[in-house]
Amino acid sequence: MKVGISGKGGVGKTLLASLLAKAFAEAGYAVLAIDADPNANLAATLGFPHPEKITPISEMSQLIEERTGVRPGETAPYFKLNPKVSDLPEKYSQKLDAIRLMVMGRAKRGGTGCYCPENALLRALVTHLLLQRDEVIILDMEAGIEHLGRATAGAVDKLIVVVEPGRRSIETAYTIKKLAADIGLEKVVAVGNKIRSQADRNFLTGMMPDFKFLGFIPFKQAIVDADLKGKSVLNSSPELSRAVKEIFKTLLETRKAAEQAKKKI
């Protein structure tokens, strides 16, 4: 299963990515968690020791030059657009229990030299991860789909947009849905986070009729307190764990239903 997670900054993307990675790992799946958000916090949230010492792939200048033929920042008319990346998950991932982690780093955007060796390596790596790897891939993304393209859209089982009760969060969700549609990615769903009441749930479902909600994660002060104290938030609230386990079960059920539908065809 390949799952991308996006949404407006601060809505809880990394928290959901961490909890889903943990749920899959506890169920016996091999999990590769990918931090593709420039504000990389997935390692810390998952409890990896010394996350500040992990160097993102996009900042590994020697590796980028070795694989693409061009050093980042250099002007060159040609470089490898499809560099070798199949060995990178084993060489440059960190492992904690049953979860492997890779930190991608920032993808350069249009106007800042986006046609560059760093992006070529990142695109090739994401393509390999989504099309060739057979473990569960959890992709923690920024508020967009920069790391995805038409070649990989079909490999994503679900793109989960995390939203909180707020209009800007909802606007971002619809922007992401449009960007996904532009590359042919139609498996876009939502998860509501920081839900304090039934009114919050009704607000989100009423404002987002075009989205299917996989579930809702309650707001718990224990999560905030654990984060402020620098403690793991993954076990901070039983209600949080139960909500994510339900989302995990729904993901599995929808995947099984899709596989059965293919067999009938």
PyRosetta script that sets phi, psi and omega in degrees:
from pyrosetta import init, pose_from_sequence

init()
pose = pose_from_sequence("MKVGISGKGGVGKTLLASLLAKAFAEAGYAVLAIDADPNANLAATLGFPHPEKITPISEMSQLIEERTGVRPGETAPYFKLNPKVSDLPEKYSQKLDAIRLMVMGRAKRGGTGCYCPENALLRALVTHLLLQRDEVIILDMEAGIEHLGRATAGAVDKLIVVVEPGRRSIETAYTIKKLAADIGLEKVVAVGNKIRSQADRNFLTGMMPDFKFLGFIPFKQAIVDADLKGKSVLNSSPELSRAVKEIFKTLLETRKAAEQAKKKI")
pose.set_psi(1, 135.2)
pose.set_omega(1, 180.0)
pose.set_phi(2, -119.7)
pose.set_psi(2, 118.4)
pose.set_omega(2, -174.5)
pose.set_phi(3, -126.0)
pose.set_psi(3, 123.9)
pose.set_omega(3, 172.8)
pose.set_phi(4, -100.1)
pose.set_psi(4, 144.1)
pose.set_omega(4, -179.4)
pose.set_phi(5, -129.4)
pose.set_psi(5, 122.7)
pose.set_omega(5, -177.6)
pose.set_phi(6, -136.0)
pose.set_psi(6, 179.2)
pose.set_omega(6, -179.4)
pose.set_phi(7, 147.3)
pose.set_psi(7, 169.7)
pose.set_omega(7, 178.9)
pose.set_phi(8, -61.4)
pose.set_psi(8, 147.6)
pose.set_omega(8, 178.3)
pose.set_phi(9, -55.8)
pose.set_psi(9, 135.4)
pose.set_omega(9, 175.7)
pose.set_phi(10, 89.6)
pose.set_psi(10, -0.1)
pose.set_omega(10, -177.2)
pose.set_phi(11, -83.4)
pose.set_psi(11, -15.3)
pose.set_omega(11, 178.6)
pose.set_phi(12, 112.3)
pose.set_psi(12, 26.4)
pose.set_omega(12, 179.1)
pose.set_phi(13, -59.8)
pose.set_psi(13, -48.9)
pose.set_omega(13, -175.6)
pose.set_phi(14, -66.9)
pose.set_psi(14, -36.1)
pose.set_omega(14, 177.0)
pose.set_phi(15, -61.7)
pose.set_psi(15, -46.2)
pose.set_omega(15, 179.7)
pose.set_phi(16, -65.6)
pose.set_psi(16, -41.9)
pose.set_omega(16, 179.0)
pose.set_phi(17, -59.5)
pose.set_psi(17, -43.0)
pose.set_omega(17, -179.7)
pose.set_phi(18, -65.2)
pose.set_psi(18, -45.0)
pose.set_omega(18, -177.7)
pose.set_phi(19, -68.1)
pose.set_psi(19, -37.6)
pose.set_omega(19, 176.9)
pose.set_phi(20, -68.4)
pose.set_psi(20, -40.6)
pose.set_omega(20, 177.1)
pose.set_phi(21, -59.6)
pose.set_psi(21, -43.2)
pose.set_omega(21, 179.0)
pose.set_phi(22, -64.5)
pose.set_psi(22, -42.4)
pose.set_omega(22, -178.8)
pose.set_phi(23, -63.4)
pose.set_psi(23, -43.9)
pose.set_omega(23, 178.3)
pose.set_phi(24, -65.2)
pose.set_psi(24, -41.7)
pose.set_omega(24, -179.6)
pose.set_phi(25, -63.7)
pose.set_psi(25, -42.6)
pose.set_omega(25, -180.0)
pose.set_phi(26, -66.5)
pose.set_psi(26, -24.3)
pose.set_omega(26, 178.2)
pose.set_phi(27, -85.2)
pose.set_psi(27, 1.9)
pose.set_omega(27, 175.7)
pose.set_phi(28, 98.2)
pose.set_psi(28, 5.4)
pose.set_omega(28, 179.7)
pose.set_phi(29, -85.1)
pose.set_psi(29, 148.2)
pose.set_omega(29, 169.0)
pose.set_phi(30, -79.0)
pose.set_psi(30, 127.1)
pose.set_omega(30, -172.7)
pose.set_phi(31, -120.8)
pose.set_psi(31, 132.7)
pose.set_omega(31, 171.7)
pose.set_phi(32, -119.1)
pose.set_psi(32, 109.5)
pose.set_omega(32, 179.8)
pose.set_phi(33, -93.5)
pose.set_psi(33, 130.3)
pose.set_omega(33, -176.7)
pose.set_phi(34, -115.7)
pose.set_psi(34, 119.0)
pose.set_omega(34, 176.1)
pose.set_phi(35, -92.0)
pose.set_psi(35, 102.7)
pose.set_omega(35, -179.9)
pose.set_phi(36, -109.7)
pose.set_psi(36, 19.1)
pose.set_omega(36, 176.9)
pose.set_phi(37, -99.4)
pose.set_psi(37, 127.6)
pose.set_omega(37, 179.2)
pose.set_phi(38, -55.0)
pose.set_psi(38, -32.5)
pose.set_omega(38, 174.8)
pose.set_phi(39, -87.1)
pose.set_psi(39, 72.5)
pose.set_omega(39, -169.9)
pose.set_phi(40, -67.5)
pose.set_psi(40, 112.0)
pose.set_omega(40, 178.0)
pose.set_phi(41, -129.3)
pose.set_psi(41, 2.3)
pose.set_omega(41, -173.9)
pose.set_phi(42, -65.5)
pose.set_psi(42, -39.8)
pose.set_omega(42, -179.4)
pose.set_phi(43, -60.8)
pose.set_psi(43, -45.1)
pose.set_omega(43, -179.3)
pose.set_phi(44, -66.0)
pose.set_psi(44, -41.6)
pose.set_omega(44, -178.7)
pose.set_phi(45, -65.9)
pose.set_psi(45, -35.4)
pose.set_omega(45, 178.6)
pose.set_phi(46, -76.9)
pose.set_psi(46, -11.9)
pose.set_omega(46, 178.1)
pose.set_phi(47, 92.1)
pose.set_psi(47, 17.8)
pose.set_omega(47, 177.1)
pose.set_phi(48, -67.8)
pose.set_psi(48, 136.7)
pose.set_omega(48, 179.1)
pose.set_phi(49, -70.6)
pose.set_psi(49, 140.9)
pose.set_omega(49, 177.1)
pose.set_phi(50, 52.1)
pose.set_psi(50, 54.6)
pose.set_omega(50, -179.1)
pose.set_phi(51, -61.5)
pose.set_psi(51, -25.6)
pose.set_omega(51, -179.0)
pose.set_phi(52, -67.5)
pose.set_psi(52, -15.4)
pose.set_omega(52, -178.8)
pose.set_phi(53, -91.4)
pose.set_psi(53, -3.0)
pose.set_omega(53, 179.7)
pose.set_phi(54, -81.3)
pose.set_psi(54, 122.6)
pose.set_omega(54, -179.7)
pose.set_phi(55, -89.8)
pose.set_psi(55, 124.4)
pose.set_omega(55, 178.0)
pose.set_phi(56, -62.5)
pose.set_psi(56, 150.0)
pose.set_omega(56, 179.5)
pose.set_phi(57, -57.5)
pose.set_psi(57, -39.3)
pose.set_omega(57, -176.3)
pose.set_phi(58, -67.7)
pose.set_psi(58, -12.7)
pose.set_omega(58, 179.3)
pose.set_phi(59, -104.5)
pose.set_psi(59, 4.3)
pose.set_omega(59, 179.0)
pose.set_phi(60, -88.4)
pose.set_psi(60, 82.2)
pose.set_omega(60, -173.1)
pose.set_phi(61, -58.9)
pose.set_psi(61, -42.6)
pose.set_omega(61, -178.4)
pose.set_phi(62, -64.2)
pose.set_psi(62, -42.1)
pose.set_omega(62, 178.4)
pose.set_phi(63, -63.6)
pose.set_psi(63, -44.6)
pose.set_omega(63, -178.8)
pose.set_phi(64, -61.2)
pose.set_psi(64, -43.4)
pose.set_omega(64, 178.7)
pose.set_phi(65, -65.6)
pose.set_psi(65, -40.7)
pose.set_omega(65, -179.9)
pose.set_phi(66, -61.6)
pose.set_psi(66, -40.6)
pose.set_omega(66, -174.1)
pose.set_phi(67, -88.6)
pose.set_psi(67, -31.0)
pose.set_omega(67, -176.2)
pose.set_phi(68, -104.2)
pose.set_psi(68, -18.9)
pose.set_omega(68, -178.1)
pose.set_phi(69, 89.9)
pose.set_psi(69, -0.7)
pose.set_omega(69, -178.9)
pose.set_phi(70, -134.9)
pose.set_psi(70, 135.0)
pose.set_omega(70, 177.6)
pose.set_phi(71, -80.4)
pose.set_psi(71, 138.6)
pose.set_omega(71, 178.9)
pose.set_phi(72, -53.6)
pose.set_psi(72, 135.7)
pose.set_omega(72, 180.0)
pose.set_phi(73, 94.0)
pose.set_psi(73, -17.3)
pose.set_omega(73, 179.0)
pose.set_phi(74, -83.2)
pose.set_psi(74, 148.5)
pose.set_omega(74, 176.1)
pose.set_phi(75, -92.2)
pose.set_psi(75, 120.5)
pose.set_omega(75, -179.3)
pose.set_phi(76, -146.7)
pose.set_psi(76, 135.1)
pose.set_omega(76, -178.2)
pose.set_phi(77, -70.7)
pose.set_psi(77, -24.3)
pose.set_omega(77, -176.4)
pose.set_phi(78, -135.2)
pose.set_psi(78, 143.1)
pose.set_omega(78, 168.5)
pose.set_phi(79, -157.5)
pose.set_psi(79, 165.2)
pose.set_omega(79, -175.8)
pose.set_phi(80, -71.0)
pose.set_psi(80, 122.3)
pose.set_omega(80, 178.7)
pose.set_phi(81, -85.5)
pose.set_psi(81, -19.9)
pose.set_omega(81, 178.7)
pose.set_phi(82, -125.7)
pose.set_psi(82, 67.5)
pose.set_omega(82, -177.9)
pose.set_phi(83, -70.7)
pose.set_psi(83, 159.4)
pose.set_omega(83, 177.3)
pose.set_phi(84, -67.8)
pose.set_psi(84, 129.5)
pose.set_omega(84, -179.0)
pose.set_phi(85, -136.9)
pose.set_psi(85, -3.6)
pose.set_omega(85, -171.8)
pose.set_phi(86, -61.0)
pose.set_psi(86, -24.6)
pose.set_omega(86, -178.4)
pose.set_phi(87, -92.2)
pose.set_psi(87, -7.3)
pose.set_omega(87, -174.3)
pose.set_phi(88, -67.2)
pose.set_psi(88, -40.8)
pose.set_omega(88, 179.8)
pose.set_phi(89, -56.7)
pose.set_psi(89, -37.9)
pose.set_omega(89, 179.3)
pose.set_phi(90, -76.6)
pose.set_psi(90, -36.5)
pose.set_omega(90, -175.6)
pose.set_phi(91, -79.5)
pose.set_psi(91, -33.8)
pose.set_omega(91, -170.1)
pose.set_phi(92, -121.6)
pose.set_psi(92, 20.6)
pose.set_omega(92, 174.2)
pose.set_phi(93, -101.4)
pose.set_psi(93, 152.6)
pose.set_omega(93, 173.3)
pose.set_phi(94, -102.4)
pose.set_psi(94, 148.8)
pose.set_omega(94, -177.5)
pose.set_phi(95, -125.1)
pose.set_psi(95, 134.0)
pose.set_omega(95, 174.7)
pose.set_phi(96, -138.0)
pose.set_psi(96, 112.8)
pose.set_omega(96, -175.5)
pose.set_phi(97, 57.2)
pose.set_psi(97, -122.8)
pose.set_omega(97, -177.0)
pose.set_phi(98, -97.6)
pose.set_psi(98, 10.7)
pose.set_omega(98, -176.5)
pose.set_phi(99, -113.2)
pose.set_psi(99, 126.5)
pose.set_omega(99, 169.7)
pose.set_phi(100, -98.0)
pose.set_psi(100, 150.3)
pose.set_omega(100, -177.8)
pose.set_phi(101, -134.2)
pose.set_psi(101, 136.0)
pose.set_omega(101, 170.8)
pose.set_phi(102, -127.2)
pose.set_psi(102, 138.8)
pose.set_omega(102, 178.0)
pose.set_phi(103, -108.5)
pose.set_psi(103, 116.8)
pose.set_omega(103, -173.7)
pose.set_phi(104, -80.6)
pose.set_psi(104, -44.6)
pose.set_omega(104, -174.3)
pose.set_phi(105, 91.8)
pose.set_psi(105, -178.6)
pose.set_omega(105, -173.4)
pose.set_phi(106, -78.5)
pose.set_psi(106, 132.7)
pose.set_omega(106, 171.3)
pose.set_phi(107, -88.3)
pose.set_psi(107, 129.5)
pose.set_omega(107, 179.9)
pose.set_phi(108, -68.5)
pose.set_psi(108, 144.3)
pose.set_omega(108, -176.0)
pose.set_phi(109, -106.0)
pose.set_psi(109, 171.4)
pose.set_omega(109, 177.2)
pose.set_phi(110, -57.1)
pose.set_psi(110, 137.4)
pose.set_omega(110, -178.5)
pose.set_phi(111, 92.6)
pose.set_psi(111, -10.9)
pose.set_omega(111, 179.4)
pose.set_phi(112, -123.6)
pose.set_psi(112, 25.8)
pose.set_omega(112, 179.7)
pose.set_phi(113, 81.0)
pose.set_psi(113, 46.7)
pose.set_omega(113, -174.0)
pose.set_phi(114, -68.9)
pose.set_psi(114, -24.3)
pose.set_omega(114, 176.8)
pose.set_phi(115, -84.6)
pose.set_psi(115, 82.1)
pose.set_omega(115, -169.4)
pose.set_phi(116, -141.9)
pose.set_psi(116, 163.0)
pose.set_omega(116, -178.8)
pose.set_phi(117, -63.0)
pose.set_psi(117, -33.3)
pose.set_omega(117, 178.6)
pose.set_phi(118, -59.4)
pose.set_psi(118, -47.0)
pose.set_omega(118, -179.0)
pose.set_phi(119, -66.8)
pose.set_psi(119, -37.1)
pose.set_omega(119, 179.0)
pose.set_phi(120, -60.7)
pose.set_psi(120, -42.1)
pose.set_omega(120, -179.9)
pose.set_phi(121, -68.0)
pose.set_psi(121, -43.1)
pose.set_omega(121, -179.4)
pose.set_phi(122, -64.2)
pose.set_psi(122, -43.8)
pose.set_omega(122, 179.8)
pose.set_phi(123, -62.8)
pose.set_psi(123, -43.1)
pose.set_omega(123, 179.3)
pose.set_phi(124, -64.3)
pose.set_psi(124, -38.1)
pose.set_omega(124, -179.3)
pose.set_phi(125, -67.8)
pose.set_psi(125, -45.6)
pose.set_omega(125, 178.8)
pose.set_phi(126, -62.7)
pose.set_psi(126, -41.0)
pose.set_omega(126, 177.9)
pose.set_phi(127, -59.8)
pose.set_psi(127, -45.1)
pose.set_omega(127, 178.1)
pose.set_phi(128, -61.8)
pose.set_psi(128, -45.3)
pose.set_omega(128, -177.4)
pose.set_phi(129, -62.0)
pose.set_psi(129, -41.9)
pose.set_omega(129, -175.0)
pose.set_phi(130, -82.3)
pose.set_psi(130, -29.4)
pose.set_omega(130, -175.2)
pose.set_phi(131, -100.7)
pose.set_psi(131, -26.8)
pose.set_omega(131, -172.3)
pose.set_phi(132, -111.6)
pose.set_psi(132, -26.1)
pose.set_omega(132, -176.4)
pose.set_phi(133, -81.7)
pose.set_psi(133, 148.5)
pose.set_omega(133, -177.0)
pose.set_phi(134, -110.9)
pose.set_psi(134, 8.5)
pose.set_omega(134, 175.6)
pose.set_phi(135, -93.4)
pose.set_psi(135, 176.0)
pose.set_omega(135, 175.5)
pose.set_phi(136, -72.6)
pose.set_psi(136, 128.2)
pose.set_omega(136, 177.5)
pose.set_phi(137, -110.7)
pose.set_psi(137, 122.9)
pose.set_omega(137, 174.5)
pose.set_phi(138, -113.0)
pose.set_psi(138, 114.7)
pose.set_omega(138, -174.6)
pose.set_phi(139, -107.5)
pose.set_psi(139, 107.4)
pose.set_omega(139, 178.9)
pose.set_phi(140, -88.1)
pose.set_psi(140, 109.8)
pose.set_omega(140, -171.9)
pose.set_phi(141, -110.9)
pose.set_psi(141, 167.6)
pose.set_omega(141, 173.1)
pose.set_phi(142, -82.4)
pose.set_psi(142, -170.5)
pose.set_omega(142, -176.5)
pose.set_phi(143, -77.0)
pose.set_psi(143, 66.6)
pose.set_omega(143, -178.8)
pose.set_phi(144, 174.2)
pose.set_psi(144, -165.3)
pose.set_omega(144, -179.0)
pose.set_phi(145, -135.6)
pose.set_psi(145, 38.4)
pose.set_omega(145, -174.6)
pose.set_phi(146, -56.7)
pose.set_psi(146, -32.1)
pose.set_omega(146, -175.9)
pose.set_phi(147, -84.5)
pose.set_psi(147, -4.6)
pose.set_omega(147, -179.6)
pose.set_phi(148, -106.9)
pose.set_psi(148, 158.3)
pose.set_omega(148, 177.3)
pose.set_phi(149, -150.3)
pose.set_psi(149, -177.9)
pose.set_omega(149, -178.4)
pose.set_phi(150, -61.0)
pose.set_psi(150, -31.5)
pose.set_omega(150, -178.1)
pose.set_phi(151, -68.9)
pose.set_psi(151, -26.0)
pose.set_omega(151, -175.6)
pose.set_phi(152, -109.3)
pose.set_psi(152, -10.8)
pose.set_omega(152, -175.4)
pose.set_phi(153, -56.8)
pose.set_psi(153, -41.4)
pose.set_omega(153, -177.7)
pose.set_phi(154, -69.2)
pose.set_psi(154, -18.2)
pose.set_omega(154, -178.8)
pose.set_phi(155, -85.2)
pose.set_psi(155, -14.4)
pose.set_omega(155, -178.7)
pose.set_phi(156, -81.6)
pose.set_psi(156, 118.9)
pose.set_omega(156, 179.6)
pose.set_phi(157, -70.2)
pose.set_psi(157, -40.1)
pose.set_omega(157, 177.1)
pose.set_phi(158, -149.2)
pose.set_psi(158, 138.1)
pose.set_omega(158, 166.7)
pose.set_phi(159, -106.1)
pose.set_psi(159, 109.4)
pose.set_omega(159, -178.1)
pose.set_phi(160, -93.1)
pose.set_psi(160, 123.7)
pose.set_omega(160, 174.6)
pose.set_phi(161, -101.3)
pose.set_psi(161, 118.0)
pose.set_omega(161, 179.6)
pose.set_phi(162, -86.4)
pose.set_psi(162, 130.2)
pose.set_omega(162, -179.4)
pose.set_phi(163, -130.8)
pose.set_psi(163, 151.3)
pose.set_omega(163, 172.6)
pose.set_phi(164, -118.4)
pose.set_psi(164, 163.2)
pose.set_omega(164, 179.7)
pose.set_phi(165, -65.1)
pose.set_psi(165, 96.1)
pose.set_omega(165, -178.1)
pose.set_phi(166, -179.0)
pose.set_psi(166, 143.9)
pose.set_omega(166, -173.6)
pose.set_phi(167, -69.3)
pose.set_psi(167, -36.7)
pose.set_omega(167, -179.9)
pose.set_phi(168, -65.8)
pose.set_psi(168, -36.8)
pose.set_omega(168, 176.8)
pose.set_phi(169, -62.5)
pose.set_psi(169, -41.3)
pose.set_omega(169, 179.9)
pose.set_phi(170, -68.8)
pose.set_psi(170, -40.1)
pose.set_omega(170, 177.5)
pose.set_phi(171, -60.5)
pose.set_psi(171, -42.2)
pose.set_omega(171, 177.9)
pose.set_phi(172, -62.6)
pose.set_psi(172, -39.6)
pose.set_omega(172, 179.8)
pose.set_phi(173, -60.2)
pose.set_psi(173, -42.5)
pose.set_omega(173, -179.4)
pose.set_phi(174, -71.2)
pose.set_psi(174, -32.7)
pose.set_omega(174, 175.3)
pose.set_phi(175, -64.0)
pose.set_psi(175, -43.3)
pose.set_omega(175, 178.6)
pose.set_phi(176, -63.6)
pose.set_psi(176, -41.3)
pose.set_omega(176, 179.5)
pose.set_phi(177, -61.7)
pose.set_psi(177, -38.8)
pose.set_omega(177, 178.8)
pose.set_phi(178, -68.1)
pose.set_psi(178, -44.6)
pose.set_omega(178, 178.3)
pose.set_phi(179, -59.9)
pose.set_psi(179, -39.9)
pose.set_omega(179, 178.6)
pose.set_phi(180, -64.6)
pose.set_psi(180, -42.6)
pose.set_omega(180, 179.2)
pose.set_phi(181, -62.3)
pose.set_psi(181, -33.4)
pose.set_omega(181, -179.3)
pose.set_phi(182, -63.5)
pose.set_psi(182, -26.0)
pose.set_omega(182, 179.3)
pose.set_phi(183, -107.2)
pose.set_psi(183, 9.9)
pose.set_omega(183, 176.5)
pose.set_phi(184, 85.1)
pose.set_psi(184, 15.8)
pose.set_omega(184, 178.6)
pose.set_phi(185, -94.3)
pose.set_psi(185, 107.0)
pose.set_omega(185, -175.1)
pose.set_phi(186, -106.0)
pose.set_psi(186, -9.1)
pose.set_omega(186, -176.5)
pose.set_phi(187, -85.6)
pose.set_psi(187, 61.0)
pose.set_omega(187, -177.1)
pose.set_phi(188, -103.9)
pose.set_psi(188, 125.4)
pose.set_omega(188, -179.9)
pose.set_phi(189, -131.3)
pose.set_psi(189, 176.8)
pose.set_omega(189, -177.4)
pose.set_phi(190, -130.0)
pose.set_psi(190, 155.3)
pose.set_omega(190, 169.6)
pose.set_phi(191, -131.4)
pose.set_psi(191, 127.3)
pose.set_omega(191, 177.2)
pose.set_phi(192, -85.9)
pose.set_psi(192, 133.7)
pose.set_omega(192, -179.8)
pose.set_phi(193, -124.3)
pose.set_psi(193, 161.3)
pose.set_omega(193, 180.0)
pose.set_phi(194, 59.4)
pose.set_psi(194, 43.6)
pose.set_omega(194, -177.7)
pose.set_phi(195, -86.7)
pose.set_psi(195, 120.9)
pose.set_omega(195, -177.5)
pose.set_phi(196, -101.2)
pose.set_psi(196, -20.2)
pose.set_omega(196, -174.7)
pose.set_phi(197, -159.2)
pose.set_psi(197, 170.7)
pose.set_omega(197, 174.8)
pose.set_phi(198, -62.2)
pose.set_psi(198, -30.9)
pose.set_omega(198, 178.8)
pose.set_phi(199, -62.5)
pose.set_psi(199, -37.0)
pose.set_omega(199, 177.2)
pose.set_phi(200, -64.0)
pose.set_psi(200, -42.6)
pose.set_omega(200, 178.2)
pose.set_phi(201, -63.2)
pose.set_psi(201, -44.8)
pose.set_omega(201, -179.2)
pose.set_phi(202, -63.5)
pose.set_psi(202, -36.1)
pose.set_omega(202, 179.2)
pose.set_phi(203, -62.7)
pose.set_psi(203, -46.9)
pose.set_omega(203, -178.0)
pose.set_phi(204, -66.8)
pose.set_psi(204, -47.1)
pose.set_omega(204, -178.9)
pose.set_phi(205, -66.8)
pose.set_psi(205, -33.2)
pose.set_omega(205, 178.9)
pose.set_phi(206, -71.9)
pose.set_psi(206, -35.2)
pose.set_omega(206, -179.2)
pose.set_phi(207, -84.5)
pose.set_psi(207, -14.9)
pose.set_omega(207, -176.1)
pose.set_phi(208, -127.9)
pose.set_psi(208, 60.7)
pose.set_omega(208, -177.4)
pose.set_phi(209, -66.7)
pose.set_psi(209, -17.5)
pose.set_omega(209, -178.8)
pose.set_phi(210, -84.8)
pose.set_psi(210, -3.0)
pose.set_omega(210, -177.3)
pose.set_phi(211, -109.5)
pose.set_psi(211, 141.6)
pose.set_omega(211, 168.2)
pose.set_phi(212, -92.3)
pose.set_psi(212, 130.2)
pose.set_omega(212, 179.6)
pose.set_phi(213, -94.9)
pose.set_psi(213, 125.2)
pose.set_omega(213, 176.0)
pose.set_phi(214, -76.8)
pose.set_psi(214, -24.9)
pose.set_omega(214, -178.9)
pose.set_phi(215, 170.3)
pose.set_psi(215, -179.4)
pose.set_omega(215, -177.7)
pose.set_phi(216, -134.8)
pose.set_psi(216, 134.0)
pose.set_omega(216, -178.9)
pose.set_phi(217, -106.5)
pose.set_psi(217, 125.0)
pose.set_omega(217, -176.2)
pose.set_phi(218, -73.4)
pose.set_psi(218, 150.4)
pose.set_omega(218, 170.5)
pose.set_phi(219, -76.6)
pose.set_psi(219, 130.2)
pose.set_omega(219, 178.0)
pose.set_phi(220, -134.4)
pose.set_psi(220, 127.7)
pose.set_omega(220, 179.3)
pose.set_phi(221, -61.3)
pose.set_psi(221, -28.0)
pose.set_omega(221, 180.0)
pose.set_phi(222, -60.1)
pose.set_psi(222, -32.6)
pose.set_omega(222, 178.6)
pose.set_phi(223, -66.8)
pose.set_psi(223, -45.0)
pose.set_omega(223, 179.1)
pose.set_phi(224, -63.4)
pose.set_psi(224, -44.1)
pose.set_omega(224, -178.2)
pose.set_phi(225, -63.5)
pose.set_psi(225, -42.1)
pose.set_omega(225, 179.8)
pose.set_phi(226, -63.6)
pose.set_psi(226, -40.5)
pose.set_omega(226, 179.9)
pose.set_phi(227, -65.4)
pose.set_psi(227, -42.7)
pose.set_omega(227, -180.0)
pose.set_phi(228, -63.6)
pose.set_psi(228, -32.5)
pose.set_omega(228, -179.3)
pose.set_phi(229, -87.8)
pose.set_psi(229, 0.6)
pose.set_omega(229, 179.9)
pose.set_phi(230, 73.2)
pose.set_psi(230, 20.6)
pose.set_omega(230, 179.3)
pose.set_phi(231, -97.9)
pose.set_psi(231, 162.9)
pose.set_omega(231, 179.0)
pose.set_phi(232, -64.7)
pose.set_psi(232, 132.6)
pose.set_omega(232, 178.9)
pose.set_phi(233, -90.3)
pose.set_psi(233, -8.7)
pose.set_omega(233, -173.3)
pose.set_phi(234, -66.2)
pose.set_psi(234, -29.4)
pose.set_omega(234, -179.8)
pose.set_phi(235, -114.7)
pose.set_psi(235, 22.9)
pose.set_omega(235, -173.3)
pose.set_phi(236, -79.0)
pose.set_psi(236, -21.0)
pose.set_omega(236, -174.3)
pose.set_phi(237, -148.5)
pose.set_psi(237, 123.0)
pose.set_omega(237, 176.3)
pose.set_phi(238, -60.7)
pose.set_psi(238, -36.2)
pose.set_omega(238, -180.0)
pose.set_phi(239, -64.8)
pose.set_psi(239, -37.6)
pose.set_omega(239, 177.9)
pose.set_phi(240, -63.1)
pose.set_psi(240, -47.1)
pose.set_omega(240, -179.6)
pose.set_phi(241, -61.5)
pose.set_psi(241, -42.0)
pose.set_omega(241, -179.6)
pose.set_phi(242, -64.5)
pose.set_psi(242, -41.2)
pose.set_omega(242, -178.7)
pose.set_phi(243, -63.2)
pose.set_psi(243, -41.9)
pose.set_omega(243, -178.6)
pose.set_phi(244, -71.9)
pose.set_psi(244, -34.2)
pose.set_omega(244, 177.1)
pose.set_phi(245, -63.4)
pose.set_psi(245, -34.6)
pose.set_omega(245, 176.3)
pose.set_phi(246, -67.1)
pose.set_psi(246, -39.7)
pose.set_omega(246, 176.8)
pose.set_phi(247, -64.0)
pose.set_psi(247, -42.1)
pose.set_omega(247, 177.9)
pose.set_phi(248, -59.3)
pose.set_psi(248, -45.8)
pose.set_omega(248, 179.3)
pose.set_phi(249, -63.1)
pose.set_psi(249, -40.6)
pose.set_omega(249, 179.4)
pose.set_phi(250, -63.9)
pose.set_psi(250, -39.4)
pose.set_omega(250, 176.9)
pose.set_phi(251, -60.3)
pose.set_psi(251, -45.2)
pose.set_omega(251, 179.6)
pose.set_phi(252, -63.8)
pose.set_psi(252, -42.7)
pose.set_omega(252, -179.1)
pose.set_phi(253, -63.9)
pose.set_psi(253, -42.3)
pose.set_omega(253, -179.6)
pose.set_phi(254, -68.1)
pose.set_psi(254, -34.9)
pose.set_omega(254, 177.4)
pose.set_phi(255, -66.3)
pose.set_psi(255, -43.9)
pose.set_omega(255, 179.3)
pose.set_phi(256, -63.6)
pose.set_psi(256, -39.9)
pose.set_omega(256, 179.1)
pose.set_phi(257, -64.0)
pose.set_psi(257, -39.0)
pose.set_omega(257, 179.0)
pose.set_phi(258, -65.9)
pose.set_psi(258, -40.0)
pose.set_omega(258, 179.6)
pose.set_phi(259, -66.5)
pose.set_psi(259, -39.8)
pose.set_omega(259, 178.4)
pose.set_phi(260, -65.3)
pose.set_psi(260, -37.5)
pose.set_omega(260, 178.7)
pose.set_phi(261, -64.7)
pose.set_psi(261, -38.1)
pose.set_omega(261, 178.5)
pose.set_phi(262, -65.4)
pose.set_psi(262, -39.4)
pose.set_omega(262, -179.3)
pose.set_phi(263, -63.7)
pose.set_psi(263, -37.7)
pose.set_omega(263, -179.9)
pose.set_phi(264, -66.1)
pose.set_psi(264, -33.7)
pose.set_omega(264, 179.0)
pose.set_phi(265, -70.1)
pose.dump_pdb("model.pdb")
